[in-house]
Amino acid sequence: MTSTLARPEQPVGRLVDQFELGLDAPICLTWELTYACNLSCVHCLSSSGKRDPRELSTEQCKSIIDELQRMQVFYVNIGGGEPTVRSDFWELVDYATAHQVGVKFSTNGVKIDQKVAARLAASDYVDVQISIDGATAEVNDAVRGPGSFDMAVRALKNLRDAGFKDAKVSVVVTRHNVSQLDDFKALADEYGATLRITRLRPSGRGADVWDDLHPTAGQQRELYNWLVANGDGVLTGDSFFHLSAYGDALPGLNLCGAGRVVCLIDPIGDVYACPFAIHEQFLAGNILADNGFKSVWQTSELFQELRSPQTGGACTKCQHFDSCRGGCMAAKFFTGLPMDGPDPECVQGYGETALAGTRGDIPKSSVDHSRSGKRATPKASVPLTLLIRRDGAPAKICDESPLAGM
C-alpha cells in the first residue's frame, strides 16, 4: 500500500497535508510513449510531432512496467505525441494491465477504427480518452488541425457502436471554447461518454499561444460557476484548483501534485516532476541512467525539494492560500513568475498584477519535436504512415481520480 514519505518528526493530519509531503510511490503517472504525432496542435505541451530516435525500446518499457508493478503504482496515463502510432502500443498496454498496472490512454482517434473499437469493447479493462478542443469543427480544427474534429467524432462513434462503455471526451479549456461547455457535455452524452476538461498551460507550443488562448478573467468566473453547477458529472483531473479561491473548493485534491503524487516519464526515460513542466529545471533524473524509476522518485533532490513544506512567499501569506494552494507551478514558470508567487490566472487578480510587473526571463521547454523545427500554428495536419499491432488487449480498468476509494 502506498504510504507517505513524511519523516517521523513531521506529523501529518489531513490527507492533502500527507500528499504534500510526498508518497513512496506515485498514485498515478503520465507516460508519454512517443513524441511522434499525426497532428500539430498549437497548444501541445510536449511540442510533439517527430519521433525521438532515442525512444525507449519495447523491452525497456516492459522493465519500467515491472518496476511500477513492484511499487504498486495504481495506473499510468499513456499519452504522447499520439501513443497509438507506436507499433508495440497494444503489446505494452496488454503487458501493463496483465501486471496489475492500470492503463488509460489519450488519443486523437486516428487509430480507433471499427476493428479496434470492437476489440476495446470486448474488454472491461481499458479507459480511452479522445481529445477534442472544440464542440464544432471550426473551433476545434483551428487548434488541432483540419479534419481532426471529424476524426475524433468518428472514433467516438466507432466506440459507441461497438458497445464500448464510458469513453472520455477530453477538452482543454480555451478562450474560444469556454462558451461551449454545455455543447461538450451534450456531445459526450450523445456518445455515451464522460466529459473531462483540463486547463490550458503555457508549456510546450502552448507558450506561444497562451496569451491568445487562455480564458479571460470573466471566463474564469464563468468556468467556475459552470463547474459548481455541473462538477459532479464532469472530470477535471484537479486542473482547476486555482479557481477555488472564488469560494467553495471544487471537487478533487486541490493541490499541485508534481513530484508528490504524480510525475511524467517521457519517451526517452527522462522523469519530470509534472507533465506540464517539461524543462531541465524540473528534470528529476533518467530511468536508464539513474538506477530505475524508484530511485529517481524516492531520492531525487528535485522531488525532495518539492516535498518540503512551503514556509514563505507571497502566496502563503494570502488568505486564500488554503483554497488554491498557490496555483499551478508550470503556469508560473512558463510565464516568468516566481514559484512562490501568484498563479498568472489568480482569480483574486494578483497574477495579473505580477504579470504587469518585472518578471524574469520567460523560459522555453527543453524539448521541441515539432516537425517544422519551430513552434508555429500549423496550416494543416501531416499524417504519419506507421503500423500498429491490434493483437493486444488491455486487461484492467483504472479510475479517473487518484483519490478514488481513499
URCOR-V353624 format. One record per residue. N is the residue number from 1. SS is DSSP state (hx for helix, st for strand, lp for the rest). PHI is phi in degrees with one decimal (* if undefined). PSI is psi in whole degrees, -180 to 180 (none if undefined). Layout:
BEGIN
n=<N/N>
ss=<SS/SS>
phi=<PHI/PHI>
psi=<PSI/PSI>
END
This chain:
BEGIN
n=<1/2/3/4/5/6/7/8/9/10/11/12/13/14/15/16/17/18/19/20/21/22/23/24/25/26/27/28/29/30/31/32/33/34/35/36/37/38/39/40/41/42/43/44/45/46/47/48/49/50/51/52/53/54/55/56/57/58/59/60/61/62/63/64/65/66/67/68/69/70/71/72/73/74/75/76/77/78/79/80/81/82/83/84/85/86/87/88/89/90/91/92/93/94/95/96/97/98/99/100/101/102/103/104/105/106/107/108/109/110/111/112/113/114/115/116/117/118/119/120/121/122/123/124/125/126/127/128/129/130/131/132/133/134/135/136/137/138/139/140/141/142/143/144/145/146/147/148/149/150/151/152/153/154/155/156/157/158/159/160/161/162/163/164/165/166/167/168/169/170/171/172/173/174/175/176/177/178/179/180/181/182/183/184/185/186/187/188/189/190/191/192/193/194/195/196/197/198/199/200/201/202/203/204/205/206/207/208/209/210/211/212/213/214/215/216/217/218/219/220/221/222/223/224/225/226/227/228/229/230/231/232/233/234/235/236/237/238/239/240/241/242/243/244/245/246/247/248/249/250/251/252/253/254/255/256/257/258/259/260/261/262/263/264/265/266/267/268/269/270/271/272/273/274/275/276/277/278/279/280/281/282/283/284/285/286/287/288/289/290/291/292/293/294/295/296/297/298/299/300/301/302/303/304/305/306/307/308/309/310/311/312/313/314/315/316/317/318/319/320/321/322/323/324/325/326/327/328/329/330/331/332/333/334/335/336/337/338/339/340/341/342/343/344/345/346/347/348/349/350/351/352/353/354/355/356/357/358/359/360/361/362/363/364/365/366/367/368/369/370/371/372/373/374/375/376/377/378/379/380/381/382/383/384/385/386/387/388/389/390/391/392/393/394/395/396/397/398/399/400/401/402/403/404/405/406>
ss=<lp/lp/lp/st/lp/lp/lp/lp/lp/lp/lp/lp/lp/lp/hx/hx/hx/hx/hx/hx/lp/lp/st/lp/lp/lp/lp/st/st/st/st/st/lp/lp/lp/st/lp/lp/lp/lp/lp/lp/lp/lp/lp/lp/lp/lp/st/lp/lp/lp/lp/lp/lp/lp/lp/hx/hx/hx/hx/hx/hx/hx/hx/hx/hx/hx/hx/hx/hx/lp/lp/lp/st/st/st/st/st/lp/lp/lp/hx/hx/hx/lp/lp/lp/hx/hx/hx/hx/hx/hx/hx/hx/hx/hx/lp/lp/lp/st/st/st/st/st/st/lp/lp/lp/lp/lp/lp/hx/hx/hx/hx/hx/hx/hx/hx/lp/lp/lp/lp/lp/st/st/st/st/st/lp/lp/lp/lp/lp/hx/hx/hx/hx/hx/hx/hx/hx/lp/lp/lp/hx/hx/hx/hx/hx/hx/hx/hx/hx/hx/hx/hx/hx/hx/lp/lp/lp/lp/lp/lp/st/st/st/st/st/st/lp/lp/lp/lp/hx/hx/hx/hx/hx/hx/hx/hx/hx/hx/hx/hx/hx/lp/lp/lp/st/st/st/st/st/st/lp/lp/lp/lp/lp/lp/hx/hx/hx/hx/hx/hx/hx/hx/lp/lp/lp/hx/hx/hx/hx/hx/hx/hx/hx/hx/hx/hx/hx/hx/hx/hx/hx/hx/lp/st/lp/lp/lp/lp/lp/hx/hx/hx/hx/hx/hx/lp/lp/lp/lp/lp/lp/lp/lp/lp/lp/lp/st/lp/lp/lp/st/lp/st/st/lp/lp/lp/lp/st/st/st/lp/lp/lp/lp/lp/lp/lp/hx/hx/hx/st/st/st/st/lp/lp/lp/lp/lp/hx/hx/hx/hx/hx/hx/hx/hx/lp/hx/hx/hx/hx/hx/hx/lp/lp/lp/lp/lp/lp/lp/lp/hx/hx/hx/lp/lp/lp/hx/hx/hx/hx/lp/lp/lp/lp/hx/hx/hx/hx/hx/lp/lp/lp/lp/lp/lp/lp/lp/lp/lp/lp/lp/lp/lp/lp/lp/hx/hx/hx/hx/hx/hx/hx/lp/lp/lp/lp/lp/lp/lp/lp/lp/lp/lp/lp/lp/lp/lp/lp/lp/lp/lp/lp/lp/lp/lp/lp/lp/lp/lp/lp/lp/lp/lp/lp/lp/lp/lp/lp/lp/lp/lp/lp/lp/lp/lp/lp/lp/lp/lp/lp/lp/lp>
phi=<*/-63.0/-129.0/-78.2/-97.9/-61.0/-78.6/-55.1/-79.6/-116.0/-64.2/-122.9/-122.2/-62.5/-58.1/-63.6/-69.3/-64.0/-65.6/-63.3/-84.0/93.6/-116.1/-73.0/-151.1/-65.4/-66.2/-148.0/-145.8/-96.6/-128.2/-87.5/-75.4/-156.2/-93.7/-67.3/-156.1/-84.5/-115.5/-135.5/-59.1/-68.1/-108.0/-57.1/-70.9/-107.6/48.5/-77.9/166.9/-96.0/-72.2/-82.6/-63.6/-90.2/-48.6/-59.3/-77.2/-59.0/-67.4/-64.6/-63.3/-65.3/-64.3/-64.3/-59.8/-57.8/-68.5/-62.7/-63.1/-64.4/-82.1/62.8/-66.7/-63.8/-163.0/-119.7/-93.0/-90.1/-146.0/-164.7/44.0/-107.9/-63.3/-71.8/-83.4/-69.9/-64.4/-102.8/-56.5/-68.2/-61.8/-71.2/-62.9/-64.6/-65.5/-63.2/-69.4/-70.7/-110.5/61.5/-110.1/-63.0/-133.2/-127.0/-131.5/-101.9/-148.0/-85.2/95.4/-59.8/-103.3/-87.2/-86.9/-63.1/-67.3/-66.4/-59.9/-64.7/-65.3/-64.2/-68.1/-77.3/-116.3/-93.5/-124.3/-146.8/-122.2/-114.7/-121.5/-100.3/-86.8/-141.0/-119.6/-161.9/-78.0/-129.6/-61.4/-59.9/-74.2/-64.3/-69.8/-66.5/-101.0/-102.8/109.3/-56.4/85.7/-71.5/-66.1/-62.2/-64.6/-68.1/-65.6/-61.8/-63.9/-61.3/-64.7/-61.5/-64.6/-63.1/-65.3/-83.1/90.7/-68.4/-102.0/63.0/-67.1/-110.2/-100.3/-101.8/-123.9/-90.2/-75.5/-127.4/-59.2/-95.3/-120.4/-62.4/-77.8/-103.8/-57.6/-63.3/-68.5/-62.5/-63.0/-65.2/-63.9/-61.6/-60.5/-59.6/-105.6/64.0/-111.9/-113.0/-79.7/-129.2/-117.5/-133.0/-87.0/-72.7/-116.3/-85.6/-117.1/59.7/-68.4/-60.6/-63.3/-78.9/-118.2/-60.6/-59.4/-89.7/-108.5/-71.4/-58.2/-72.1/-59.7/-64.1/-70.9/-61.1/-65.8/-60.4/-64.8/-59.8/-60.9/-68.4/-67.5/-61.1/-80.0/-123.1/-60.4/-63.8/-107.6/-129.3/-92.5/-128.7/59.3/59.3/-75.8/-115.0/-65.6/-66.1/-76.5/-64.6/-68.9/-68.4/166.2/-67.7/-67.6/-78.4/-59.9/123.8/-73.0/52.5/-160.4/-69.6/-92.3/-57.9/71.9/-109.0/-127.3/-139.0/-167.8/-128.5/-107.6/-96.8/-62.5/-105.5/93.0/-69.9/-112.8/-110.4/-65.0/-149.5/-62.1/-97.6/-129.5/-83.8/-154.6/-57.6/-67.6/-111.5/-86.7/-88.8/160.2/-129.3/-60.0/-75.2/-91.9/-121.6/65.4/94.0/-67.2/-58.3/-62.8/-63.6/-62.3/-93.2/-122.6/-57.4/-61.7/-61.3/-66.1/-62.4/-65.9/-65.2/-86.6/-80.1/-58.5/-74.0/-123.7/-156.0/100.8/-60.4/-69.3/-68.0/-91.6/-80.0/-66.6/-98.6/-59.8/-64.0/-85.0/-103.3/55.4/86.4/81.4/-90.8/-60.0/-66.6/-62.4/-67.1/-58.8/-83.0/-112.9/80.2/-92.2/-67.6/-66.8/-97.8/-98.4/-77.9/-62.0/-60.8/-106.6/-50.2/-75.6/-88.6/92.0/-68.6/-67.3/-61.3/-64.3/-64.7/-65.0/-78.3/-90.9/-75.5/-123.3/-76.6/-60.6/-86.7/-76.8/-110.9/-58.2/-72.9/-124.3/-149.8/-108.8/-57.5/-65.0/-77.2/85.0/-147.0/-85.5/-151.4/-63.8/-75.5/-88.6/-161.1/-79.7/-117.0/-72.2/-100.3/-107.8/-127.6/-89.3/-139.0/-80.7/-121.2/-99.7/-97.5/-152.8/-61.4/-137.6/-159.8/-86.3/-133.0/-86.3/-65.9/-88.9/-66.3/-95.9/-56.4/79.6/-102.5>
psi=<132/133/171/159/16/141/155/-34/2/82/144/150/-84/152/-41/-33/-38/-44/-34/-29/-7/156/160/-11/146/146/-45/164/158/135/110/109/-27/153/-5/139/145/-8/171/62/136/-20/16/120/-21/9/47/164/-65/146/139/126/-16/8/139/143/171/-46/-37/-40/-41/-35/-38/-43/-42/-42/-40/-37/-45/-32/-8/41/132/-51/166/141/108/128/-155/-137/-169/102/-29/-8/-8/132/-23/17/-52/-33/-42/-40/-44/-40/-42/-51/-29/-16/31/26/107/151/133/147/145/137/153/-2/1/-32/1/74/-175/-38/-45/-41/-41/-40/-42/-40/-23/-9/145/10/43/144/124/133/117/126/125/132/21/140/-6/158/-36/-47/-45/-50/-20/-24/-42/-10/150/134/-8/-30/-49/-37/-43/-43/-37/-40/-44/-42/-43/-42/-45/-47/-27/-8/14/135/129/54/164/136/112/123/129/120/126/173/-28/-10/-3/-27/-5/15/-44/-37/-38/-42/-41/-38/-45/-45/-39/-34/18/32/174/136/134/123/143/166/142/131/150/47/159/-140/-17/-24/-32/-19/2/-44/-33/-24/-23/143/146/171/-42/-38/-31/-43/-41/-42/-44/-48/-38/-40/-38/-40/-29/2/-28/-27/12/137/145/-14/29/32/-26/33/-20/-22/-14/-17/-10/-28/-108/139/142/158/143/-169/-34/52/141/116/7/122/0/-53/-10/166/-176/135/127/177/-19/9/3/142/120/154/-28/141/-21/5/61/89/149/-26/-23/19/116/-24/-174/133/-39/-36/-18/39/33/171/-42/-42/-43/-48/-42/-19/-7/133/-38/-47/-36/-39/-43/-28/-2/134/139/137/-4/-173/160/-41/-35/-17/-6/142/-15/6/-41/-21/-49/-11/28/-3/-160/125/-46/-40/-38/-51/-48/4/8/15/152/150/-26/14/-170/154/141/-22/27/125/-10/-1/-4/-31/-41/-41/-42/-40/-32/-16/-163/127/160/-177/138/112/160/157/149/-19/146/108/21/138/-28/-13/-4/157/113/154/122/148/-20/155/152/113/150/147/87/148/157/135/140/23/3/167/129/156/17/127/160/158/152/-47/131/-11/0/129/4/none>
END
